Amino acid sequence: MTEPSLSQKEFIAKEKQHKKQVRICRGMLLVLLLALWELCAELGMIDSFIFSSPVKIWGCFVKMAGDGSIFLHIGITLLETLASFFLVVVIGVGAAVALWASRSLSEILEPYLVMMNSLPKSALAPLLIVWLGNNMKTIVVAAVSVAVFGSILTLHTGFAQTDPDKIRLIRSLGGTKKDILTKVLIPSSVPLIISNMKVNVGLCLVGVIIGEFLSAKAGLGYLIIYASQVFSCEYRLIRKHRRKANAQHF
């Protein structure tokens, strides 16, 4: 291997310095936002009961970490997210390849895929509970339904835009559709597939939380619903006490 030139070394050093500065700025921005949040809560600029504060959140996390409950809920949500993400990737890539391989199938199914992708997935969750029951399977299917249709459409569009010159070259050399798929389509679409996977991770997590809102006995979505119910009860009690205090004052 040849030694990098002086200009290459300078470029590499500048890139490392730039990445280091970006990491430092990100950390400082996070610390600044947390400090501002805590300061506003301490000074009474925001209601700490409604908006909480970093110190209170950390105290709650430490308490739940002490009895292990938070790790149970995180683990269940993570398992459901990974399962749904795996299914979305497999179904999305497989369906997109099938649509690319058959022009007729693509033209027939495309409007239905667009329609399914535009449906509000939270509205499907109660139906999934009726069809599949109140279990983890329902949550995984709900998460898959959030991401899979958009994934199929995105990948199919990307596959259709593959360089036609490369495809013609493979065909001129006697290649089949299988050769085009394995030697041109999939290799050239790897960046698109990875980018699509990055989006799908977040969508699967959102789908899992939606499913846990309606059908779960554990998980982060369950914790959110439980906390909102406890908050509503406590907030009503606080408002009741405030009204009594105001009445006695007057």
C-alpha positions as CSV (number, residue, x, y, z in Angstrom):
1,M,0.0,0.0,0.0
2,T,1.2,3.5,-0.8
3,E,1.5,6.1,1.9
4,P,-1.2,8.8,1.7
5,S,0.0,12.1,0.5
6,L,0.3,15.2,2.6
7,S,-2.9,16.7,1.3
8,Q,-4.8,13.4,2.0
9,K,-3.5,13.4,5.6
10,E,-4.6,17.0,6.0
11,F,-8.0,16.1,4.6
12,I,-8.4,13.1,7.0
13,A,-7.3,15.2,9.9
14,K,-9.8,17.9,9.1
15,E,-12.6,15.3,8.8
16,K,-11.7,13.8,12.2
17,Q,-11.6,17.3,13.7
18,H,-15.0,18.2,12.1
19,K,-16.6,15.0,13.5
20,K,-15.2,15.7,16.9
21,Q,-16.6,19.2,16.9
22,V,-20.0,17.9,15.8
23,R,-20.1,15.4,18.7
24,I,-19.0,18.0,21.2
25,C,-21.7,20.5,19.9
26,R,-24.4,17.8,20.1
27,G,-23.5,17.0,23.7
28,M,-23.4,20.6,24.7
29,L,-26.7,21.3,23.0
30,L,-28.3,18.4,24.9
31,V,-26.8,19.5,28.2
32,L,-28.0,23.1,27.6
33,L,-31.6,22.0,26.8
34,L,-31.7,19.8,29.9
35,A,-30.3,22.6,32.1
36,L,-32.8,25.1,30.7
37,W,-35.7,22.7,31.3
38,E,-34.6,22.1,34.9
39,L,-34.1,25.8,35.5
40,C,-37.6,26.7,34.2
41,A,-39.1,24.0,36.4
42,E,-37.2,25.2,39.5
43,L,-38.1,28.9,38.9
44,G,-41.7,28.0,38.4
45,M,-41.8,29.2,34.8
46,I,-43.4,25.9,33.9
47,D,-45.5,23.6,36.0
48,S,-43.2,20.8,37.1
49,F,-46.2,18.6,37.8
50,I,-47.3,18.7,34.2
51,F,-44.0,19.1,32.4
52,S,-41.8,17.3,35.0
53,S,-38.1,18.0,35.0
54,P,-34.9,16.1,34.2
55,V,-34.1,15.5,37.9
56,K,-37.6,14.0,38.6
57,I,-37.4,11.9,35.5
58,W,-33.9,10.6,36.5
59,G,-35.2,9.8,40.0
60,C,-38.1,7.9,38.6
61,F,-35.8,5.9,36.3
62,V,-33.5,5.1,39.1
63,K,-36.4,3.9,41.2
64,M,-37.7,1.7,38.4
65,A,-34.2,0.4,37.6
66,G,-33.9,-0.6,41.3
67,D,-36.8,-3.0,41.1
68,G,-36.0,-4.0,37.5
69,S,-39.4,-3.0,36.1
70,I,-38.1,-0.5,33.6
71,F,-35.8,-3.1,32.0
72,L,-38.7,-5.5,31.7
73,H,-40.8,-3.0,29.8
74,I,-37.9,-1.8,27.6
75,G,-37.0,-5.4,26.8
76,I,-40.6,-6.3,25.7
77,T,-40.9,-3.2,23.5
78,L,-37.5,-3.9,22.0
79,L,-38.3,-7.5,21.3
80,E,-41.6,-6.5,19.6
81,T,-39.8,-3.7,17.6
82,L,-37.1,-6.1,16.4
83,A,-39.6,-8.7,15.4
84,S,-41.8,-6.3,13.4
85,F,-38.7,-4.7,11.9
86,F,-37.4,-8.0,10.6
87,L,-40.9,-8.8,9.1
88,V,-41.1,-5.4,7.5
89,V,-37.7,-5.8,5.8
90,V,-38.4,-9.3,4.6
91,I,-41.9,-8.5,3.3
92,G,-40.9,-5.1,1.9
93,V,-38.0,-6.4,-0.1
94,G,-39.8,-9.5,-1.2
95,A,-42.9,-7.7,-2.3
96,A,-40.9,-5.0,-4.1
97,V,-39.0,-7.6,-6.0
98,A,-42.2,-9.3,-7.0
99,L,-43.7,-6.1,-8.2
100,W,-40.6,-5.3,-10.2
101,A,-40.6,-8.8,-11.7
102,S,-44.2,-8.5,-12.9
103,R,-45.4,-5.3,-14.6
104,S,-49.0,-6.5,-14.5
105,L,-48.9,-7.3,-10.8
106,S,-47.4,-3.9,-10.1
107,E,-50.0,-2.0,-12.1
108,I,-52.8,-4.0,-10.4
109,L,-51.6,-3.7,-6.8
110,E,-50.1,-0.2,-6.8
111,P,-53.3,1.8,-6.1
112,Y,-54.3,-0.6,-3.3
113,L,-50.8,-0.2,-1.7
114,V,-51.1,3.6,-1.9
115,M,-54.6,3.3,-0.3
116,M,-53.4,1.0,2.5
117,N,-50.3,3.2,3.2
118,S,-52.6,6.3,3.6
119,L,-54.9,4.6,6.1
120,P,-54.6,5.8,9.7
121,K,-53.0,2.7,11.3
122,S,-54.2,3.6,14.8
123,A,-57.7,3.0,13.5
124,L,-56.8,-0.6,12.5
125,A,-55.5,-1.5,16.0
126,P,-59.0,-2.2,17.5
127,L,-59.8,-4.4,14.5
128,L,-56.6,-6.3,15.0
129,I,-57.5,-7.0,18.6
130,V,-60.8,-8.4,17.5
131,W,-59.2,-10.6,14.8
132,L,-56.0,-11.7,16.6
133,G,-56.8,-11.3,20.3
134,N,-55.1,-9.3,23.1
135,N,-51.5,-10.6,22.8
136,M,-48.0,-9.8,21.4
137,K,-49.0,-11.0,17.9
138,T,-51.5,-8.1,17.6
139,I,-48.8,-5.6,18.6
140,V,-46.3,-6.9,16.1
141,V,-48.9,-7.0,13.3
142,A,-49.9,-3.4,14.1
143,A,-46.3,-2.3,13.9
144,V,-45.8,-4.1,10.6
145,S,-48.9,-2.4,9.2
146,V,-47.5,1.0,10.0
147,A,-44.3,0.5,8.0
148,V,-44.7,-2.2,5.4
149,F,-46.8,-0.5,2.8
150,G,-44.6,2.6,2.6
151,S,-41.5,0.4,2.5
152,I,-42.9,-1.6,-0.5
153,L,-43.8,1.5,-2.4
154,T,-40.4,3.2,-1.7
155,L,-38.4,0.1,-2.7
156,H,-40.4,-0.6,-5.8
157,T,-40.0,3.0,-7.0
158,G,-36.2,2.7,-6.4
159,F,-36.0,-0.7,-8.2
160,A,-37.9,0.8,-11.2
161,Q,-35.3,3.5,-11.4
162,T,-32.3,1.1,-11.8
163,D,-29.9,2.1,-14.5
164,P,-31.5,0.8,-17.7
165,D,-28.1,0.6,-19.5
166,K,-26.9,-1.9,-17.1
167,I,-30.0,-4.0,-17.5
168,R,-29.7,-3.9,-21.3
169,L,-26.0,-4.9,-21.0
170,I,-27.0,-8.0,-18.9
171,R,-29.7,-8.9,-21.4
172,S,-27.4,-8.4,-24.4
173,L,-25.0,-10.9,-22.8
174,G,-27.8,-13.5,-22.5
175,G,-28.6,-12.8,-18.9
176,T,-32.0,-13.7,-17.4
177,K,-34.2,-11.7,-14.9
178,K,-32.5,-13.6,-12.1
179,D,-29.1,-12.3,-13.3
180,I,-30.5,-8.8,-13.5
181,L,-31.9,-9.1,-10.0
182,T,-28.7,-10.6,-8.4
183,K,-26.0,-8.7,-10.3
184,V,-27.6,-5.3,-11.0
185,L,-30.8,-4.6,-9.1
186,I,-30.0,-5.7,-5.5
187,P,-26.3,-4.5,-5.5
188,S,-27.2,-1.1,-6.9
189,S,-30.2,-0.8,-4.4
190,V,-28.2,-1.5,-1.2
191,P,-28.0,2.2,-0.2
192,L,-31.8,2.5,-0.8
193,I,-32.5,-0.6,1.2
194,I,-30.4,0.6,4.1
195,S,-31.9,4.0,4.0
196,N,-35.4,2.5,4.0
197,M,-34.4,0.3,7.0
198,K,-33.4,3.3,9.0
199,V,-36.8,4.8,8.5
200,N,-38.6,1.5,9.2
201,V,-36.9,1.2,12.6
202,G,-38.6,4.3,13.8
203,L,-41.9,3.5,12.2
204,C,-41.9,0.0,13.8
205,L,-41.3,1.5,17.2
206,V,-44.2,3.9,16.7
207,G,-46.4,1.0,15.6
208,V,-45.4,-1.1,18.6
209,I,-46.2,1.8,21.0
210,I,-49.6,2.3,19.3
211,G,-50.3,-1.5,19.7
212,E,-49.2,-1.4,23.3
213,F,-51.6,1.5,24.0
214,L,-54.5,-0.8,23.2
215,S,-53.3,-4.3,23.7
216,A,-50.5,-4.8,26.2
217,K,-49.8,-5.8,29.8
218,A,-46.2,-4.6,29.7
219,G,-44.0,-2.4,27.5
220,L,-43.3,1.3,27.1
221,G,-46.7,1.9,25.5
222,Y,-48.4,0.3,28.5
223,L,-46.3,2.4,30.9
224,I,-47.4,5.6,29.0
225,I,-51.1,4.7,29.3
226,Y,-50.6,3.7,33.0
227,A,-48.8,7.0,33.7
228,S,-51.5,9.0,31.9
229,Q,-54.2,7.4,34.0
230,V,-52.3,8.0,37.3
231,F,-51.6,11.6,36.2
232,S,-55.3,12.2,35.4
233,C,-56.3,11.0,38.9
234,E,-53.7,13.0,40.7
235,Y,-54.4,16.1,38.6
236,R,-58.1,15.9,39.4
237,L,-57.3,15.7,43.1
238,I,-54.9,18.6,42.9
239,R,-57.6,20.8,41.2
240,K,-60.1,19.7,43.7
241,H,-57.8,20.8,46.6
242,R,-57.1,24.1,44.9
243,R,-60.8,24.9,44.5
244,K,-61.3,24.1,48.2
245,A,-58.4,26.3,49.1
246,N,-59.7,29.2,47.0
247,A,-63.2,28.9,48.4
248,Q,-61.9,29.0,52.0
249,H,-59.7,32.0,51.1
250,F,-62.7,34.0,49.8
